[in-house]
Amino acid sequence: MALRGCLRAGRALLWGPPARGVCAAARPPAFGFLFDVDGVLVRGSQPVPAARRAFQRLADGSGRLRVPVAFLTNAGNCLPSAKARELSEALGLQVSPEQVILAHSPLQLFSQFHQKCMLVDGQGPVEENAHNLGFKHVVTIEALRKAYPLLDMVDQSRRPKELPPPTTGFPTIEGVILFGEPVRWETSLQLITDVLLSNGNPGARLQDVPYPHLPVIACNMDLLWMAEAKMPRFGHGTFLLCLETIYKKVTGRELKYEALIGKPSTITYRYAEYLITQQAEKQGWKAPIRRLYAVGDNPMSDVYGANLYNNYLKSAQQNQVQAGVKRSSQAGSPQIEDYLQLRKDCSSSVESCESILVCTGVYHHNDSIPSKTEQCTRETVFHGHRDFCFDPSLLEASYIVQDVNDAVELAFKKENWS
């Protein structure tokens, strides 16, 4: 399936028509920005002070952005429209939902699962998100819990007081989508494990544990994220770590992923590149987009992902796919390979993706990352997902600046942009 077909409807809403009589700069931009949100533009519900100054630089006198911008966040507990409204209020200019890339946004490409019955987990409108992404048959954790009340037994107050009648007519689950960290971890961990051990029929007990298990797709691998608290908070990566550990402890086998999406996955950056180039095309900017500047606060997510994609861009010119990713079952899955080959379906001019690390979130200036590979492997705790190799060089940002305003100023200077 071509990415162009997936986004045709959204392109009509993107940015609006070019402003007449307004020249944003003496020449069209040959670069674009990928902005992380939490820790870069906002901290929890509070805007980072430098964010508005940065977007005053990026916008012209009428409030229209002069360069293509995508908001690349691993958040997944909301609709793109809600995140766009949040960003519009924080930044003081209109943000379109088509500029927002949530952790799960690339799932619209996974059409081979759209007709299957999928168990979805996370917070917020997970069912609505799944339907908007193209999934026709979804079951929530809450629906599964109600159908099989004897499964959720950790919280004694929720245990059934009487033995419920047998469950009938409940569909067989054919796969699992993990949108983000749930509220009741014990419930999700138990029921997802039940589904995998029962091959999608949690009311039954199989003689042998099925393996390979049902397809599992996970969005957002962040171990930590930054809110208003002084220290980082647990992210979806922490939940995945719990699920993986429990599954291996129970079965003796590794939990396998059909795909891991969201930063630092290459599939997410490829998706972002496509949106950036489409924005430039819609605005009528004739110069091809050659460079991307990825601004983030998390070395293990933002920097690692941008550098991994930069390696991919360089290796793709030599017809190599997924540079730097361990060849695990998820890394070499047909879904990711097919997606990356969409480069053949839409022209790509981007040559590099440079990482800019800011100090307003997870990372601070006093957080040292050893420069030597041997020292880094020995001393640095790897917060990335287990299915991504620990390459210390991918943790080294192209640039480190104080905040997002400094990041924009740096990119403008590099581009000789007014």
PASEDREN-973358 format. One record per residue (C-alpha): residue number from 1; x, y, z. Coordinates in Angstrom, 3 decimals. Layout:
N
nr: NUM&c1: X&c2: Y&c3: Z
...
END
This chain:
418
nr: 1&c1: 0.000&c2: 0.000&c3: 0.000
nr: 2&c1: 1.372&c2: 3.376&c3: -0.961
nr: 3&c1: 1.667&c2: 6.052&c3: 1.685
nr: 4&c1: 0.350&c2: 8.573&c3: -0.798
nr: 5&c1: -2.992&c2: 6.808&c3: -0.860
nr: 6&c1: -3.214&c2: 6.709&c3: 2.923
nr: 7&c1: -2.816&c2: 10.451&c3: 3.310
nr: 8&c1: -4.618&c2: 11.800&c3: 0.252
nr: 9&c1: -7.615&c2: 12.919&c3: 2.302
nr: 10&c1: -5.477&c2: 14.625&c3: 4.932
nr: 11&c1: -3.401&c2: 16.579&c3: 2.423
nr: 12&c1: -6.373&c2: 18.678&c3: 1.382
nr: 13&c1: -6.498&c2: 20.165&c3: 4.904
nr: 14&c1: -2.784&c2: 20.682&c3: 5.363
nr: 15&c1: -1.620&c2: 24.253&c3: 5.905
nr: 16&c1: -4.178&c2: 25.818&c3: 3.540
nr: 17&c1: -3.375&c2: 27.728&c3: 0.348
nr: 18&c1: -0.119&c2: 29.697&c3: 0.063
nr: 19&c1: -0.413&c2: 33.292&c3: 1.231
nr: 20&c1: -0.551&c2: 35.757&c3: -1.647
nr: 21&c1: 1.875&c2: 38.606&c3: -1.714
nr: 22&c1: 3.873&c2: 37.249&c3: 1.233
nr: 23&c1: 7.471&c2: 36.167&c3: 0.757
nr: 24&c1: 8.661&c2: 34.253&c3: 3.813
nr: 25&c1: 12.293&c2: 34.498&c3: 2.729
nr: 26&c1: 14.356&c2: 35.325&c3: -0.313
nr: 27&c1: 14.434&c2: 31.629&c3: -1.237
nr: 28&c1: 12.261&c2: 28.628&c3: -0.441
nr: 29&c1: 13.352&c2: 26.463&c3: 2.495
nr: 30&c1: 15.444&c2: 23.381&c3: 1.802
nr: 31&c1: 14.996&c2: 22.134&c3: 5.375
nr: 32&c1: 12.315&c2: 21.264&c3: 7.900
nr: 33&c1: 11.878&c2: 20.694&c3: 11.632
nr: 34&c1: 10.741&c2: 17.670&c3: 13.611
nr: 35&c1: 9.825&c2: 18.887&c3: 17.097
nr: 36&c1: 9.353&c2: 16.621&c3: 20.084
nr: 37&c1: 6.624&c2: 17.953&c3: 22.385
nr: 38&c1: 7.043&c2: 16.935&c3: 26.049
nr: 39&c1: 10.202&c2: 18.469&c3: 27.490
nr: 40&c1: 10.779&c2: 20.606&c3: 24.381
nr: 41&c1: 7.608&c2: 22.646&c3: 23.841
nr: 42&c1: 5.681&c2: 21.828&c3: 27.032
nr: 43&c1: 6.281&c2: 20.334&c3: 30.482
nr: 44&c1: 3.062&c2: 18.546&c3: 31.344
nr: 45&c1: 0.381&c2: 21.194&c3: 30.816
nr: 46&c1: 2.783&c2: 24.143&c3: 31.005
nr: 47&c1: 4.458&c2: 25.618&c3: 27.880
nr: 48&c1: 8.244&c2: 25.898&c3: 27.909
nr: 49&c1: 8.906&c2: 29.688&c3: 27.856
nr: 50&c1: 11.263&c2: 29.433&c3: 24.867
nr: 51&c1: 8.663&c2: 27.694&c3: 22.707
nr: 52&c1: 6.692&c2: 30.796&c3: 21.742
nr: 53&c1: 9.877&c2: 32.695&c3: 20.971
nr: 54&c1: 10.968&c2: 29.861&c3: 18.706
nr: 55&c1: 7.731&c2: 29.884&c3: 16.739
nr: 56&c1: 7.808&c2: 33.645&c3: 16.417
nr: 57&c1: 11.059&c2: 33.062&c3: 14.519
nr: 58&c1: 9.444&c2: 30.342&c3: 12.421
nr: 59&c1: 6.336&c2: 32.338&c3: 11.479
nr: 60&c1: 5.928&c2: 35.313&c3: 9.180
nr: 61&c1: 4.020&c2: 38.488&c3: 10.015
nr: 62&c1: 0.666&c2: 36.817&c3: 9.350
nr: 63&c1: 1.417&c2: 33.881&c3: 11.616
nr: 64&c1: 2.124&c2: 31.407&c3: 8.810
nr: 65&c1: 5.094&c2: 29.096&c3: 9.204
nr: 66&c1: 7.949&c2: 29.839&c3: 6.837
nr: 67&c1: 9.394&c2: 26.314&c3: 6.901
nr: 68&c1: 7.732&c2: 22.893&c3: 7.086
nr: 69&c1: 7.233&c2: 21.607&c3: 10.627
nr: 70&c1: 6.017&c2: 18.316&c3: 12.096
nr: 71&c1: 5.348&c2: 17.643&c3: 15.758
nr: 72&c1: 6.800&c2: 14.226&c3: 16.449
nr: 73&c1: 5.665&c2: 12.936&c3: 19.818
nr: 74&c1: 5.497&c2: 9.504&c3: 21.404
nr: 75&c1: 2.239&c2: 10.476&c3: 23.091
nr: 76&c1: -0.654&c2: 8.260&c3: 22.106
nr: 77&c1: -3.417&c2: 8.822&c3: 24.648
nr: 78&c1: -5.295&c2: 11.424&c3: 22.621
nr: 79&c1: -6.586&c2: 12.215&c3: 19.148
nr: 80&c1: -4.371&c2: 14.198&c3: 16.736
nr: 81&c1: -6.977&c2: 16.976&c3: 16.772
nr: 82&c1: -6.733&c2: 17.277&c3: 20.555
nr: 83&c1: -2.940&c2: 17.414&c3: 20.462
nr: 84&c1: -3.124&c2: 20.059&c3: 17.709
nr: 85&c1: -5.422&c2: 22.220&c3: 19.867
nr: 86&c1: -3.059&c2: 21.822&c3: 22.831
nr: 87&c1: -0.077&c2: 22.877&c3: 20.728
nr: 88&c1: -1.979&c2: 25.793&c3: 19.162
nr: 89&c1: -2.702&c2: 27.188&c3: 22.617
nr: 90&c1: 0.845&c2: 26.611&c3: 23.866
nr: 91&c1: 2.574&c2: 28.110&c3: 20.814
nr: 92&c1: 0.199&c2: 30.932&c3: 19.963
nr: 93&c1: -0.403&c2: 29.904&c3: 16.347
nr: 94&c1: -2.645&c2: 27.493&c3: 14.498
nr: 95&c1: -1.391&c2: 23.900&c3: 14.403
nr: 96&c1: -3.110&c2: 21.485&c3: 12.038
nr: 97&c1: -3.854&c2: 17.877&c3: 13.090
nr: 98&c1: -2.055&c2: 16.828&c3: 9.907
nr: 99&c1: 1.169&c2: 18.266&c3: 11.368
nr: 100&c1: 0.902&c2: 16.053&c3: 14.463
nr: 101&c1: 2.526&c2: 12.609&c3: 14.440
nr: 102&c1: 1.561&c2: 10.549&c3: 17.468
nr: 103&c1: 3.300&c2: 7.299&c3: 18.350
nr: 104&c1: 0.537&c2: 5.299&c3: 16.676
nr: 105&c1: 0.067&c2: 7.442&c3: 13.541
nr: 106&c1: 1.966&c2: 5.063&c3: 11.186
nr: 107&c1: -0.497&c2: 2.282&c3: 12.073
nr: 108&c1: -2.693&c2: 3.471&c3: 9.215
nr: 109&c1: -0.098&c2: 1.800&c3: 6.969
nr: 110&c1: -0.613&c2: -1.639&c3: 8.529
nr: 111&c1: -3.609&c2: -2.564&c3: 6.377
nr: 112&c1: -3.012&c2: -6.301&c3: 6.740
nr: 113&c1: -4.332&c2: -6.010&c3: 10.328
nr: 114&c1: -7.212&c2: -3.613&c3: 9.669
nr: 115&c1: -9.776&c2: -6.394&c3: 9.194
nr: 116&c1: -8.591&c2: -8.512&c3: 12.133
nr: 117&c1: -10.024&c2: -8.470&c3: 15.649
nr: 118&c1: -7.413&c2: -6.568&c3: 17.654
nr: 119&c1: -7.126&c2: -6.098&c3: 21.412
nr: 120&c1: -6.178&c2: -2.450&c3: 22.100
nr: 121&c1: -4.627&c2: -1.140&c3: 25.308
nr: 122&c1: -3.707&c2: 2.296&c3: 26.600
nr: 123&c1: -5.357&c2: 5.454&c3: 27.887
nr: 124&c1: -7.668&c2: 7.951&c3: 26.274
nr: 125&c1: -9.790&c2: 7.237&c3: 23.196
nr: 126&c1: -7.962&c2: 4.055&c3: 22.184
nr: 127&c1: -11.014&c2: 2.611&c3: 20.429
nr: 128&c1: -11.644&c2: 5.807&c3: 18.456
nr: 129&c1: -7.956&c2: 6.094&c3: 17.585
nr: 130&c1: -7.934&c2: 2.519&c3: 16.316
nr: 131&c1: -10.991&c2: 3.101&c3: 14.131
nr: 132&c1: -9.540&c2: 6.352&c3: 12.768
nr: 133&c1: -6.367&c2: 4.457&c3: 11.821
nr: 134&c1: -8.382&c2: 1.946&c3: 9.792
nr: 135&c1: -8.991&c2: -0.917&c3: 12.238
nr: 136&c1: -12.508&c2: -2.307&c3: 11.828
nr: 137&c1: -12.784&c2: -4.744&c3: 14.748
nr: 138&c1: -11.295&c2: -3.759&c3: 18.103
nr: 139&c1: -11.721&c2: -5.007&c3: 21.662
nr: 140&c1: -10.653&c2: -2.906&c3: 24.636
nr: 141&c1: -9.142&c2: -4.240&c3: 27.846
nr: 142&c1: -12.260&c2: -3.094&c3: 29.689
nr: 143&c1: -14.559&c2: -5.001&c3: 27.306
nr: 144&c1: -12.385&c2: -8.098&c3: 27.715
nr: 145&c1: -12.438&c2: -7.755&c3: 31.505
nr: 146&c1: -16.219&c2: -7.493&c3: 31.559
nr: 147&c1: -16.595&c2: -10.490&c3: 29.243
nr: 148&c1: -14.266&c2: -12.602&c3: 31.415
nr: 149&c1: -14.622&c2: -11.210&c3: 34.974
nr: 150&c1: -12.669&c2: -14.091&c3: 36.518
nr: 151&c1: -9.435&c2: -12.971&c3: 34.820
nr: 152&c1: -8.945&c2: -9.671&c3: 36.685
nr: 153&c1: -8.231&c2: -10.813&c3: 40.231
nr: 154&c1: -5.504&c2: -8.561&c3: 41.679
nr: 155&c1: -7.835&c2: -5.847&c3: 42.999
nr: 156&c1: -10.015&c2: -7.667&c3: 45.508
nr: 157&c1: -12.699&c2: -4.985&c3: 45.296
nr: 158&c1: -13.269&c2: -5.850&c3: 41.622
nr: 159&c1: -13.470&c2: -9.618&c3: 42.053
nr: 160&c1: -16.926&c2: -11.013&c3: 41.254
nr: 161&c1: -18.918&c2: -11.896&c3: 44.386
nr: 162&c1: -20.662&c2: -14.781&c3: 42.606
nr: 163&c1: -19.516&c2: -17.168&c3: 39.913
nr: 164&c1: -20.543&c2: -15.573&c3: 36.583
nr: 165&c1: -22.170&c2: -17.579&c3: 33.797
nr: 166&c1: -19.924&c2: -18.852&c3: 30.977
nr: 167&c1: -19.018&c2: -16.273&c3: 28.349
nr: 168&c1: -20.481&c2: -16.913&c3: 24.910
nr: 169&c1: -20.208&c2: -15.164&c3: 21.573
nr: 170&c1: -17.061&c2: -13.194&c3: 22.370
nr: 171&c1: -14.816&c2: -12.875&c3: 19.286
nr: 172&c1: -11.454&c2: -14.585&c3: 19.012
nr: 173&c1: -8.691&c2: -11.993&c3: 19.334
nr: 174&c1: -6.206&c2: -12.058&c3: 16.443
nr: 175&c1: -3.621&c2: -9.516&c3: 17.572
nr: 176&c1: -2.667&c2: -6.931&c3: 20.196
nr: 177&c1: -1.988&c2: -3.200&c3: 19.803
nr: 178&c1: -0.300&c2: -1.424&c3: 22.711
nr: 179&c1: -1.029&c2: 2.283&c3: 22.245
nr: 180&c1: 0.563&c2: 3.460&c3: 25.483
nr: 181&c1: 0.831&c2: 2.861&c3: 29.211
nr: 182&c1: -2.519&c2: 1.922&c3: 30.784
nr: 183&c1: -3.901&c2: 3.115&c3: 34.112
nr: 184&c1: -4.288&c2: -0.299&c3: 35.773
nr: 185&c1: -1.052&c2: -2.015&c3: 34.871
nr: 186&c1: -1.897&c2: -5.206&c3: 36.749
nr: 187&c1: -5.118&c2: -5.660&c3: 34.768
nr: 188&c1: -3.485&c2: -5.053&c3: 31.388
nr: 189&c1: -0.456&c2: -7.221&c3: 32.161
nr: 190&c1: -2.680&c2: -10.106&c3: 33.266
nr: 191&c1: -5.201&c2: -9.936&c3: 30.409
nr: 192&c1: -2.667&c2: -9.414&c3: 27.621
nr: 193&c1: -0.687&c2: -12.381&c3: 28.915
nr: 194&c1: -3.910&c2: -14.419&c3: 29.041
nr: 195&c1: -4.670&c2: -13.554&c3: 25.422
nr: 196&c1: -1.186&c2: -14.559&c3: 24.259
nr: 197&c1: -1.190&c2: -17.814&c3: 26.233
nr: 198&c1: -4.656&c2: -18.779&c3: 24.972
nr: 199&c1: -4.133&c2: -17.837&c3: 21.318
nr: 200&c1: -6.843&c2: -15.178&c3: 21.545
nr: 201&c1: -9.415&c2: -17.182&c3: 23.553
nr: 202&c1: -8.785&c2: -16.161&c3: 27.188
nr: 203&c1: -11.714&c2: -18.222&c3: 28.443
nr: 204&c1: -9.884&c2: -21.405&c3: 27.467
nr: 205&c1: -6.718&c2: -23.100&c3: 28.666
nr: 206&c1: -4.582&c2: -24.694&c3: 25.971
nr: 207&c1: -2.557&c2: -27.842&c3: 26.508
nr: 208&c1: 0.570&c2: -26.195&c3: 25.101
nr: 209&c1: 1.609&c2: -22.557&c3: 25.051
nr: 210&c1: 1.231&c2: -21.325&c3: 21.445
nr: 211&c1: 4.467&c2: -20.034&c3: 19.979
nr: 212&c1: 4.974&c2: -17.956&c3: 17.965
nr: 213&c1: 2.236&c2: -16.067&c3: 19.769
nr: 214&c1: -0.323&c2: -13.689&c3: 18.287
nr: 215&c1: 1.026&c2: -10.535&c3: 16.587
nr: 216&c1: 1.877&c2: -7.729&c3: 19.016
nr: 217&c1: 2.394&c2: -4.149&c3: 17.819
nr: 218&c1: 3.720&c2: -1.619&c3: 20.336
nr: 219&c1: 3.659&c2: 2.160&c3: 20.028
nr: 220&c1: 6.060&c2: 4.322&c3: 22.071
nr: 221&c1: 9.097&c2: 2.700&c3: 23.636
nr: 222&c1: 10.042&c2: 5.562&c3: 25.983
nr: 223&c1: 11.208&c2: 4.214&c3: 29.326
nr: 224&c1: 10.897&c2: 7.710&c3: 30.833
nr: 225&c1: 9.308&c2: 11.046&c3: 29.986
nr: 226&c1: 9.351&c2: 14.513&c3: 31.523
nr: 227&c1: 6.354&c2: 16.270&c3: 33.080
nr: 228&c1: 6.172&c2: 18.919&c3: 35.812
nr: 229&c1: 7.974&c2: 16.729&c3: 38.355
nr: 230&c1: 11.687&c2: 17.254&c3: 38.920
nr: 231&c1: 12.486&c2: 13.658&c3: 37.977
nr: 232&c1: 11.348&c2: 11.763&c3: 34.851
nr: 233&c1: 8.184&c2: 9.623&c3: 34.979
nr: 234&c1: 7.683&c2: 6.028&c3: 33.842
nr: 235&c1: 6.685&c2: 5.751&c3: 30.201
nr: 236&c1: 5.232&c2: 3.020&c3: 28.000
nr: 237&c1: 8.681&c2: 1.490&c3: 27.637
nr: 238&c1: 8.536&c2: 0.633&c3: 31.341
nr: 239&c1: 5.200&c2: -1.128&c3: 30.830
nr: 240&c1: 6.630&c2: -3.061&c3: 27.868
nr: 241&c1: 9.575&c2: -4.111&c3: 30.001
nr: 242&c1: 7.161&c2: -5.512&c3: 32.592
nr: 243&c1: 5.143&c2: -7.373&c3: 29.948
nr: 244&c1: 8.259&c2: -8.835&c3: 28.321
nr: 245&c1: 9.661&c2: -9.952&c3: 31.675
nr: 246&c1: 6.404&c2: -11.565&c3: 32.792
nr: 247&c1: 5.914&c2: -13.383&c3: 29.490
nr: 248&c1: 9.450&c2: -14.769&c3: 29.551
nr: 249&c1: 9.174&c2: -15.731&c3: 33.220
nr: 250&c1: 5.913&c2: -17.600&c3: 32.577
nr: 251&c1: 6.798&c2: -19.254&c3: 29.255
nr: 252&c1: 10.595&c2: -19.277&c3: 29.132
nr: 253&c1: 10.412&c2: -17.606&c3: 25.712
nr: 254&c1: 10.909&c2: -14.110&c3: 24.356
nr: 255&c1: 7.941&c2: -11.874&c3: 23.669
nr: 256&c1: 8.168&c2: -10.941&c3: 19.989
nr: 257&c1: 6.852&c2: -7.792&c3: 18.315
nr: 258&c1: 5.378&c2: -7.611&c3: 14.859
nr: 259&c1: 6.493&c2: -3.985&c3: 14.878
nr: 260&c1: 7.723&c2: -1.292&c3: 17.253
nr: 261&c1: 6.671&c2: 2.182&c3: 16.181
nr: 262&c1: 7.158&c2: 5.643&c3: 17.582
nr: 263&c1: 10.562&c2: 7.145&c3: 18.256
nr: 264&c1: 13.280&c2: 5.908&c3: 17.796
nr: 265&c1: 11.841&c2: 3.574&c3: 15.133
nr: 266&c1: 12.880&c2: 4.323&c3: 11.554
nr: 267&c1: 9.326&c2: 3.836&c3: 10.337
nr: 268&c1: 8.154&c2: 6.873&c3: 12.318
nr: 269&c1: 10.850&c2: 9.172&c3: 10.931
nr: 270&c1: 10.156&c2: 8.003&c3: 7.397
nr: 271&c1: 6.507&c2: 8.853&c3: 7.962
nr: 272&c1: 7.491&c2: 12.287&c3: 9.293
nr: 273&c1: 9.716&c2: 12.926&c3: 6.288
nr: 274&c1: 6.809&c2: 12.270&c3: 3.976
nr: 275&c1: 4.594&c2: 14.782&c3: 5.805
nr: 276&c1: 7.353&c2: 17.407&c3: 5.750
nr: 277&c1: 7.851&c2: 17.098&c3: 1.987
nr: 278&c1: 4.090&c2: 17.203&c3: 1.409
nr: 279&c1: 3.824&c2: 20.422&c3: 3.424
nr: 280&c1: 6.520&c2: 22.029&c3: 1.292
nr: 281&c1: 4.776&c2: 20.869&c3: -1.868
nr: 282&c1: 1.410&c2: 22.206&c3: -0.683
nr: 283&c1: 2.952&c2: 25.592&c3: 0.067
nr: 284&c1: 4.392&c2: 25.778&c3: -3.431
nr: 285&c1: 7.995&c2: 25.815&c3: -2.260
nr: 286&c1: 9.921&c2: 24.510&c3: -5.242
nr: 287&c1: 13.237&c2: 23.711&c3: -3.561
nr: 288&c1: 13.457&c2: 20.060&c3: -2.469
nr: 289&c1: 13.749&c2: 19.439&c3: 1.270
nr: 290&c1: 17.324&c2: 18.252&c3: 1.825
nr: 291&c1: 17.804&c2: 18.399&c3: 5.578
nr: 292&c1: 15.717&c2: 17.679&c3: 8.670
nr: 293&c1: 16.464&c2: 19.045&c3: 12.135
nr: 294&c1: 15.041&c2: 16.820&c3: 14.886
nr: 295&c1: 14.738&c2: 18.728&c3: 18.177
nr: 296&c1: 14.246&c2: 16.671&c3: 21.337
nr: 297&c1: 15.081&c2: 16.333&c3: 25.024
nr: 298&c1: 15.562&c2: 12.567&c3: 25.366
nr: 299&c1: 18.886&c2: 11.093&c3: 24.196
nr: 300&c1: 17.500&c2: 7.549&c3: 24.211
nr: 301&c1: 14.484&c2: 8.466&c3: 22.092
nr: 302&c1: 14.901&c2: 11.727&c3: 20.183
nr: 303&c1: 18.657&c2: 11.695&c3: 19.579
nr: 304&c1: 18.897&c2: 7.947&c3: 19.077
nr: 305&c1: 15.979&c2: 7.989&c3: 16.626
nr: 306&c1: 17.213&c2: 10.960&c3: 14.605
nr: 307&c1: 20.721&c2: 9.505&c3: 14.330
nr: 308&c1: 19.335&c2: 6.087&c3: 13.419
nr: 309&c1: 17.281&c2: 7.694&c3: 10.658
nr: 310&c1: 20.271&c2: 9.696&c3: 9.493
nr: 311&c1: 22.125&c2: 6.394&c3: 9.106
nr: 312&c1: 19.159&c2: 4.989&c3: 7.210
nr: 313&c1: 19.135&c2: 7.954&c3: 4.816
nr: 314&c1: 22.788&c2: 7.415&c3: 4.066
nr: 315&c1: 22.495&c2: 3.657&c3: 3.674
nr: 316&c1: 19.296&c2: 3.912&c3: 1.625
nr: 317&c1: 21.299&c2: 5.579&c3: -1.116
nr: 318&c1: 23.212&c2: 2.302&c3: -1.307
nr: 319&c1: 19.999&c2: 0.228&c3: -1.259
nr: 320&c1: 20.514&c2: -0.926&c3: 2.330
nr: 321&c1: 17.550&c2: -1.001&c3: 4.674
nr: 322&c1: 17.347&c2: -0.248&c3: 8.390
nr: 323&c1: 20.927&c2: 0.687&c3: 9.174
nr: 324&c1: 21.842&c2: 0.173&c3: 12.815
nr: 325&c1: 18.813&c2: -1.906&c3: 13.849
nr: 326&c1: 19.391&c2: -5.365&c3: 15.229
nr: 327&c1: 18.077&c2: -8.012&c3: 12.856
nr: 328&c1: 15.521&c2: -9.362&c3: 15.252
nr: 329&c1: 12.156&c2: -10.786&c3: 14.269
nr: 330&c1: 10.528&c2: -7.376&c3: 14.599
nr: 331&c1: 13.300&c2: -5.489&c3: 12.842
nr: 332&c1: 13.061&c2: -7.685&c3: 9.775
nr: 333&c1: 9.293&c2: -8.088&c3: 9.730
nr: 334&c1: 7.577&c2: -7.759&c3: 6.331
nr: 335&c1: 5.483&c2: -4.831&c3: 7.573
nr: 336&c1: 8.493&c2: -2.642&c3: 8.333
nr: 337&c1: 10.377&c2: -3.732&c3: 5.218
nr: 338&c1: 7.358&c2: -2.928&c3: 3.029
nr: 339&c1: 6.960&c2: 0.444&c3: 4.683
nr: 340&c1: 10.571&c2: 1.464&c3: 4.237
nr: 341&c1: 10.368&c2: 0.475&c3: 0.586
nr: 342&c1: 7.663&c2: 3.103&c3: 0.083
nr: 343&c1: 10.626&c2: 5.306&c3: -0.784
nr: 344&c1: 10.094&c2: 3.793&c3: -4.241
nr: 345&c1: 6.496&c2: 5.060&c3: -4.319
nr: 346&c1: 7.184&c2: 8.670&c3: -3.425
nr: 347&c1: 10.268&c2: 10.645&c3: -4.307
nr: 348&c1: 12.528&c2: 11.476&c3: -1.380
nr: 349&c1: 15.009&c2: 14.307&c3: -1.495
nr: 350&c1: 16.024&c2: 14.346&c3: 2.193
nr: 351&c1: 19.719&c2: 13.624&c3: 2.641
nr: 352&c1: 20.256&c2: 14.078&c3: 6.385
nr: 353&c1: 18.507&c2: 14.241&c3: 9.749
nr: 354&c1: 20.503&c2: 16.133&c3: 12.368
nr: 355&c1: 19.725&c2: 15.759&c3: 16.063
nr: 356&c1: 19.508&c2: 18.805&c3: 18.340
nr: 357&c1: 19.290&c2: 18.058&c3: 22.066
nr: 358&c1: 17.722&c2: 20.643&c3: 24.392
nr: 359&c1: 18.145&c2: 20.899&c3: 28.167
nr: 360&c1: 14.559&c2: 21.657&c3: 29.184
nr: 361&c1: 13.400&c2: 18.071&c3: 29.669
nr: 362&c1: 14.921&c2: 14.665&c3: 30.340
nr: 363&c1: 18.465&c2: 15.772&c3: 29.474
nr: 364&c1: 20.462&c2: 18.323&c3: 31.474
nr: 365&c1: 23.930&c2: 19.744&c3: 30.884
nr: 366&c1: 25.341&c2: 17.802&c3: 33.820
nr: 367&c1: 24.188&c2: 14.487&c3: 32.293
nr: 368&c1: 27.413&c2: 13.244&c3: 30.776
nr: 369&c1: 27.461&c2: 10.611&c3: 28.034
nr: 370&c1: 30.944&c2: 9.091&c3: 27.684
nr: 371&c1: 32.390&c2: 9.693&c3: 24.252
nr: 372&c1: 34.445&c2: 6.526&c3: 23.913
nr: 373&c1: 32.494&c2: 3.451&c3: 22.863
nr: 374&c1: 34.112&c2: 1.109&c3: 25.403
nr: 375&c1: 33.578&c2: 3.549&c3: 28.231
nr: 376&c1: 29.993&c2: 4.260&c3: 27.121
nr: 377&c1: 29.080&c2: 0.584&c3: 26.978
nr: 378&c1: 30.484&c2: 0.104&c3: 30.458
nr: 379&c1: 29.131&c2: 3.220&c3: 32.165
nr: 380&c1: 25.957&c2: 4.305&c3: 30.387
nr: 381&c1: 22.657&c2: 2.707&c3: 31.353
nr: 382&c1: 20.787&c2: 1.950&c3: 28.137
nr: 383&c1: 17.186&c2: 3.131&c3: 28.434
nr: 384&c1: 16.259&c2: 2.096&c3: 24.914
nr: 385&c1: 14.205&c2: -0.925&c3: 23.966
nr: 386&c1: 15.876&c2: -4.332&c3: 24.019
nr: 387&c1: 15.226&c2: -4.861&c3: 20.276
nr: 388&c1: 17.401&c2: -1.892&c3: 19.344
nr: 389&c1: 21.123&c2: -2.436&c3: 19.541
nr: 390&c1: 23.069&c2: -0.294&c3: 21.977
nr: 391&c1: 25.214&c2: 1.774&c3: 19.647
nr: 392&c1: 26.779&c2: 4.517&c3: 21.815
nr: 393&c1: 27.451&c2: 6.725&c3: 18.793
nr: 394&c1: 23.698&c2: 7.069&c3: 18.250
nr: 395&c1: 23.350&c2: 8.755&c3: 21.649
nr: 396&c1: 25.606&c2: 11.650&c3: 20.665
nr: 397&c1: 23.546&c2: 14.618&c3: 19.494
nr: 398&c1: 24.739&c2: 16.633&c3: 16.525
nr: 399&c1: 24.245&c2: 19.722&c3: 18.710
nr: 400&c1: 23.332&c2: 20.470&c3: 22.327
nr: 401&c1: 21.589&c2: 23.792&c3: 23.078
nr: 402&c1: 19.714&c2: 25.239&c3: 26.036
nr: 403&c1: 16.178&c2: 25.296&c3: 24.616
nr: 404&c1: 14.043&c2: 25.075&c3: 21.499
nr: 405&c1: 14.514&c2: 28.736&c3: 20.618
nr: 406&c1: 18.275&c2: 28.206&c3: 20.531
nr: 407&c1: 17.696&c2: 25.112&c3: 18.395
nr: 408&c1: 15.749&c2: 27.092&c3: 15.792
nr: 409&c1: 18.367&c2: 29.861&c3: 15.820
nr: 410&c1: 21.110&c2: 27.278&c3: 15.310
nr: 411&c1: 19.353&c2: 25.696&c3: 12.335
nr: 412&c1: 18.690&c2: 29.101&c3: 10.780
nr: 413&c1: 22.370&c2: 29.975&c3: 11.040
nr: 414&c1: 23.405&c2: 26.685&c3: 9.485
nr: 415&c1: 20.953&c2: 27.255&c3: 6.638
nr: 416&c1: 21.906&c2: 30.948&c3: 6.264
nr: 417&c1: 18.221&c2: 31.655&c3: 6.739
nr: 418&c1: 16.922&c2: 35.124&c3: 7.490
END
